[in-house]
């Protein structure tokens, strides 16, 4: 698989769903990838990337951004509250807003730094006790609390349970976004991004299908 293959499949999925060409943003998930693989994709012209770890992004992206100033880097992994300052400095979007304490930290840092990363609220669509995210029935109250702090969430994000069909979770996320007046839908990864696009995804997060398998050793 390659970046061009993924872009071709995204375009076909957009067309099959009757959506405008280019309406889906591809986030190339570069976490734990060797620099040469990421640099090859940068050289090809792709400019939107996803990272899971603040410290890893701090090591990698300042130098790449100096060479490619039009890059956009998205935080797509769990975010510790004590990393809020660095996250607001580093990222153009944060997809894992999942609790009030983090919302408070982000609101403070955004006001202090004068930066406004796009915010996606992570929803625990499978009600999984071990997984981060706001439960569906608690979402309206959480959004209201965020807005009272001066935050303006752009959309919702989910990671469906591994053992289940993703489509009902994507459908639920789309309904929740519509009910709460939100535009963005960050959903779909390497294995299911076409289903996510059919259900309205605005952002898909694809890593291994672009860069190859990760080596965590």
C-alpha positions in Angstrom: 0.0 0.0 0.0 1.1 3.6 -0.5 0.0 7.2 0.0 -1.3 7.3 -3.6 -3.2 4.1 -3.1 -4.9 5.4 0.0 -5.8 8.7 -1.7 -7.3 6.8 -4.6 -9.4 4.7 -2.2 -10.5 7.8 -0.3 -11.6 9.5 -3.6 -13.5 6.4 -4.6 -15.2 6.2 -1.2 -16.2 9.9 -1.4 -17.7 9.3 -4.8 -19.6 6.2 -3.7 -21.1 8.1 -0.8 -22.1 11.0 -3.1 -19.7 13.4 -1.3 -17.7 16.2 -2.7 -14.2 15.3 -3.9 -11.6 16.4 -1.3 -14.2 16.6 1.5 -12.3 14.1 3.6 -9.0 15.1 5.3 -6.4 12.3 5.4 -4.3 12.3 8.6 -1.1 10.3 7.9 -0.4 8.8 11.3 3.4 9.1 11.7 3.8 7.9 15.3 6.7 5.5 15.9 7.7 5.5 12.3 11.3 5.8 11.1 12.2 9.4 10.0 13.1 8.2 6.5 9.5 6.9 6.0 7.9 10.1 7.2 10.4 12.2 5.1 9.5 10.3 2.0 5.8 11.1 2.5 6.7 14.8 3.3 8.7 14.9 0.0 5.7 13.6 -1.9 3.7 16.7 -0.8 1.4 15.4 1.9 1.1 17.9 4.8 -1.3 16.6 7.5 0.1 14.2 10.1 -1.0 12.5 13.3 1.0 11.8 16.5 0.1 10.0 19.7 2.8 11.2 22.0 3.7 14.8 22.9 7.4 14.0 23.6 7.8 12.2 20.3 6.2 15.1 18.4 8.5 17.5 20.3 11.5 15.6 19.1 10.4 15.3 15.4 8.3 18.1 14.2 10.1 21.4 15.0 12.8 20.5 12.5 10.4 19.2 9.9 8.2 22.3 10.2 11.2 24.5 9.6 11.6 22.7 6.3 7.9 22.3 5.5 6.2 25.3 7.2 2.8 24.4 5.7 2.5 21.1 7.7 -0.4 20.5 10.1 0.2 18.2 13.0 -2.7 16.6 14.9 -2.7 15.1 18.4 -4.7 11.9 18.1 -3.6 9.9 21.2 -4.5 10.2 24.9 -3.4 13.6 26.3 -2.2 14.0 29.9 -3.3 17.2 31.5 0.2 18.1 32.5 1.1 18.1 28.8 -1.6 20.6 27.8 0.9 23.5 27.5 3.1 21.6 25.1 0.1 20.3 23.2 -1.3 23.7 22.6 2.2 24.9 21.4 2.8 21.9 19.1 -0.5 20.8 17.6 -2.9 22.3 15.1 -5.7 20.0 16.2 -6.3 17.8 19.3 -8.6 14.8 18.7 -8.6 13.4 22.3 -10.4 15.9 24.5 -12.0 13.5 26.9 -12.5 15.0 30.4 -13.3 18.2 32.2 -9.8 18.5 33.8 -8.2 18.5 30.4 -10.7 21.0 29.0 -9.8 23.4 31.8 -6.1 23.0 31.1 -6.5 23.5 27.4 -8.7 26.6 27.9 -6.1 28.1 30.2 -3.2 27.4 27.8 -5.1 28.5 24.7 -5.9 31.9 26.4 -2.4 32.2 27.6 -0.7 31.4 24.3 -3.2 32.9 22.0 -3.5 29.7 20.0 -6.7 27.8 19.1 -6.0 24.2 18.0 -9.1 22.6 16.5 -10.7 20.5 19.2 -12.4 17.1 18.8 -14.1 15.5 21.7 -13.4 11.8 22.1 -16.6 9.7 22.6 -16.6 6.2 24.0 -19.1 4.9 21.6 -18.7 1.3 22.9 -19.1 2.2 26.6 -15.8 0.4 27.2 -14.7 0.8 30.8 -11.0 0.6 29.9 -11.2 3.2 27.2 -11.1 7.0 27.4 -13.9 9.2 26.1 -17.1 10.8 27.0 -20.2 8.6 27.2 -22.9 9.4 24.6 -25.5 10.4 27.2 -23.0 12.8 29.0 -21.9 14.5 25.8 -24.4 17.5 25.8 -23.4 18.5 29.3 -19.7 18.1 28.5 -20.0 20.3 25.4 -21.9 22.9 27.3 -19.2 22.9 30.0 -16.5 23.3 27.3 -18.3 26.3 25.8 -18.7 27.9 29.2 -14.9 27.8 29.5 -14.5 29.6 26.1 -13.7 26.4 24.1 -15.4 25.9 20.8 -15.3 22.1 20.0 -15.2 21.5 16.3 -16.2 17.8 16.2 -16.2 14.3 17.7 -13.7 11.4 17.5 -14.2 7.7 18.2 -12.2 4.5 18.2 -14.7 1.7 17.9 -14.2 -1.6 19.9 -11.8 -3.9 18.1 -14.1 -6.8 18.2 -17.1 -5.1 16.7 -18.3 -3.9 13.3 -17.2 -0.2 13.2 -20.2 1.0 11.1 -22.8 1.4 14.0 -20.2 3.3 16.0 -19.6 5.7 13.1 -23.3 6.1 12.6 -23.8 6.9 16.3 -20.9 9.5 16.2 -22.5 11.2 13.2 -25.9 11.4 14.9 -24.3 12.8 18.1 -22.4 15.4 16.1 -25.6 16.5 14.3 -27.6 16.7 17.6 -25.0 18.8 19.2 -24.3 21.2 16.3 -20.7 19.9 15.5 -19.2 19.6 12.1 -16.1 17.4 12.3 -16.1 13.6 12.5 -12.7 12.1 13.1 -13.3 8.4 12.6 -11.9 5.5 10.5 -8.4 4.1 10.4 -6.4 1.8 8.1 -8.8 -1.1 8.3 -12.2 0.8 8.1 -11.7 4.3 6.7 -14.0 3.6 3.7 -16.9 2.6 6.0 -16.2 5.8 8.0 -16.3 7.9 4.9 -19.7 6.3 3.9 -21.0 7.4 7.3 -19.8 11.0 7.0 -16.2 11.1 8.3 -14.4 14.4 7.7 -11.1 13.2 9.0 -9.6 9.7 8.7 -6.5 8.5 10.5 -4.3 6.2 8.4 -0.9 5.1 9.4 0.4 1.6 8.7 -1.3 1.4 5.3 0.8 4.4 4.3 4.1 4.0 6.1 4.2 0.2 6.7 4.1 -1.7 10.0 5.4 0.0 13.1 8.3 -1.5 15.1 7.8 -0.7 18.8 11.0 -2.4 19.8 
